[in-house]
Amino acid sequence: MSNEQASNDIFQRMRAGEPLRKDDSEYARFGEVVSRTIRLCVEMNATATNVDLVRDRLSDIIGTEVDASTTVFPPFYTNFGRFISLGKNIFINHNCSFLDIGGITIEDDVQIGPSVNLTSENHPLDPADRKTVLPRPIVIKRNAWIGAGATILPGVTVGENAIVAAGAVVSRDVVPNTVVAGVPARTVKTL
């Protein structure tokens, strides 16, 4: 570990986009957060009887208050939780999964359909280093709509007012005011 890494904790390094390796001297701290998040997600999904309770539990998971204008329908899954940032007036439908080690930012007025996957982490191609996690943030800009079953991959920004069609797999940025569809997703319409 370099002197610079030693001066930053594992969470600062993750936020900076540095690879996460199991041999990191602080990896156990990361593991503690993951264990807590998994436990809280199970509790949220099993006991939440209304959207207010879900919002309260999700606030505990992400470490900041989720605005009262935001609605999340369970089940909802995340592996880390602490790198999710939610704006106002967001709707997240049933069965969504947010892998947020690389960071996930969702701005105001975004709609997310059921069974959407936001995956902000990847792994190296080299088989010898495949257990390393490569974090890259996902940003969903204001008033975007992510259709049912879509997958947004690491490092992608979905532009303002854009629409990601149901089932699309998005591997590169989506231009504002466009509709993307397919695997891999391509622009099919300008709004």
Secondary structure, DSSP 8 states (H G I E B T S, - for coil): --HHHHHS-HHHHHHTT--B-TT-TTHHHHHHHHHHHHHHHHHHHHH--SHHHHHHHHHHHHTS---TT-EE-S-EEESS-TTEEE-SS-EE-TTEEEE-TT-EEE-TT-EE-TT-EEE-EE--SSGGGTTSBEE--EEE-TT-EE-TT-EE-TT-EE-TT-EE-TT-EE-S-B-TTEEEETTTTEEEEE-
